[in-house]
Amino acid sequence: MSRQPSSKRHLITLVNPRSPISESYRALRTNIEFSSVDEKTQIIMITSAGPAEGKSTVIGNLAVTYAQNERKVLLIDADMRKPTVHRTYQLTNRYGLSSYLSHQVELQDAIQESELTNLYIMTAGPIPPNPAEMLGSKSMNSLLEALREQFDVILIDAPPVLAVTDAQLLASQSDGVLLVINSGKVKKDIAIKAKESLTRVNARMLGVVLNNVKRKASEEYYYYYYGN
């Protein structure tokens, strides 16, 4: 039996896998898997319009549901400006994505095992002076192609799409994109602007995760809307 990772971020799919929210994450996973018949959806980027919308919580729980479904999963923290994944899983951030792209470590040294079976983590690594250039480099593209051979599912935690260009660069290298929107925080025009920023780079939009939709006084749900 695998141990649950110690976490500052609340991963409800581990703490309470039978909750309605955990079931919503499993439904999200299923909808992604059936989102396309003809195109492979192996590399999935998750972003948000702005900060503090819950994208890292969404991607953390989604990664758990894939791993629990016996898929070999790699979660990449590609937010090299404000990385958080290493804190969620209580891992070192001494080496990671930036270390590999700057040729400081070999690939196997940039990937860490989590305490959950089937789930592997590539932290962001030390914050570089040129994250956008790194993410848009040929080395990043080659890295993702190499990882396709090693993992069933690759989830990329990207910075907010309206804050920097990083998410647009990553979207063009991914098989699909999920946009996380905080329903109680983000206005409709901002959400539309975020989506348009992704479609301009020909991102394949899998859908939107509408976060913090309150249906009862004490409950929060995550809903998945697919298509454009």
N, C-alpha and C positions, 0 to 999 in steps of 0.2 A: 504494500500500500504506500502510495506517495504521500509525502508530507505537504502541508499547506504552507506556502511562503508567508513569512512574516511581512506585514504590509502596513504602511501608513495610509495608503489609498484603500478604500473599502471595496474589495472584490467580492460582491455579493454572490457570484456564481460559485465561489468557494465556501463562503461563510454560511449561506442559506440557499443551496442549489434547488430547493423545491419552492422557492418564493415565486410570485407572479413576475417579478422583474427578471429573475433568472430564466424563467420560461420565455420571456420576451427576447432575451439574448439568444436562446436556442432557436427561436423562430427567425431571428435575424440571420443567424448562421444558415439555416435551411433556405431562406429566401435568396441569400447570396449564391448558394450552391445551385439553385434552380433558376438563377437570373438569366442564364444564357445556355442554349443548347449547343450552339456551334462554336462559341468562343470559350477558351479556357480562362478561368478566373483563379489564378494562383497567387498573384501579387496584388494585394489590396492596400491602398493608401487611405488613411482616415485623417481628415482635417476638420477645421471649423472656420466660421467666419472671423471670429476674434478670440481672445484669450478667455479662459475660465468658463468654457461652455460644456466641459465634461468629456472632451474627445479622448483624453488619456484613460479615463475611467471606462469609457465604452470599449476602447481597443483592448484594454487589459482584461475585461470580462469576456469579450469576444474570443480572445486568444485562449482563455481557459476553456470555453465551450468547445472549441476546435480540438484542443488537447484531450479533453474528456471523451471526445468522439473518436479517439485513437488515431488522430492525424498528427503527423510530425510538424510542429509549428515553430516558426522563428518570428519573434517580435523584435523589430528594429526601431530603436529610438533615433529618428532622423531629425529631431528638434535639437540641433547642435547649438542653439542660442539659449534655450531654457530647458535643459533635459530633466526628466523626472522619473523615467522608467527604472533607473537603478535604485531609486529610493523605494519605489513600490515593491520591488522584489528583494530589497536589502542586498544588493550586489555592488561590487566595486565598479567605479567608473574610471579607473586608472587607464584602462585600454578599452577601445570600442570602435565605433564606425570611423571617427576622425583619425584614429591611430592607424587603421587599416588603409584608408584612402591616402594617408600621407606616408605610406610605406614604412611604418614603424614596427608593425607586427604582422605575422602571418594570419591568414583567415581563421585558422583554428584557435588562435589566441585571442581573437576579438569576439568569439562566441562563448557564452557561458550557459551552463545548465541551470535551470531553475529547480526548485524543490518539488515541482509538479511534473510527473511523467509526461513525456512527449513535448514539453514546452521549453524552448531555448530562447535566450535573450542576447541581442547585440545592443549594448548600451551606446550612448552617443559618444562617449570618450571625452577627453579634454576639449573644452570649447576652443575652436579654431578662429583665426581672424577672417576667414573667407568661406563660411559655410555654403553660400549659394554656389560659388565656383566649384566646391567639392561635390555637391549634390548633382550638378549639371555636367560633371566630367565624364570622360570615357571610362575612367576607372570605376565610377559608380554604376554605369550601365553594365560593365563587365562583371562587377560583383553580383548584381542581381541575376544575371544569366547563370553564373556559377552556382548561386544559391538555389536556383530552380531545380538543379540536379540533386540537391541534398535534402530539400524540405517539401512537404506536401502543400503547405500554406505559409505565405510570407506576409506578415502584417506590418505596415509602415506607419509609425506615429509621426505625422508631419506637423510643422508649425501652422498657425492660423493663416488661411489663404490671403486675407486682406492685409496682413501685417507685413509680410515679406514675400519674395518670389519663390522661396524654397518649395512650397507645396505645388506650385505650377510646374516646376522642374521635375519633381517626383511623379506628378500625375501623368506626365507624358511617358514615363517609364513603367507605369503600373498597368495591370490588366483591368482594374476597376477602382473607382473612388467612392467613398462614403463621406457625406458631409454631415457633421453633427451641428445641430442648431438648438440653442437653449430657448425654449418656447416662451419663457418668462422674461427674457433679456433682450433678444435680438429682434429688431423690427423687420418687417417684411421686405422693405427695400434693400436692407443690408444683406439679408439672406439671398435675395435675387442677385445682388451684385457679386456675392461670393460664388454662387453657381456659375454666373457668366464668366468669372475669372478662370474657372476650370474648363468650361466648354471652349473658351478661346484657344486653349492648348490641345484641343481634341481629346480631352479626358473622357473616358467612358464612365458616365455617372451611373452607379448602381442604385443610388437612391439617397434619401435623407433620413437620418436618425433624429427624430424630434424628441428632445430631452426635457425632462422635468415637466411633463404634462400631468397635471393633478386632476384626478377623477374623484378622489375622496380626500377628506381632510388630512388623513395621515399617510397617504400613499403617493408614491411617485412612480410613473411608468415610462418606459422607453418604447416608442413606436417607430416602426419602419415603414417608410413609404417608398415604393419602388417606381422606376421610370422617371421621366423628366417632369 
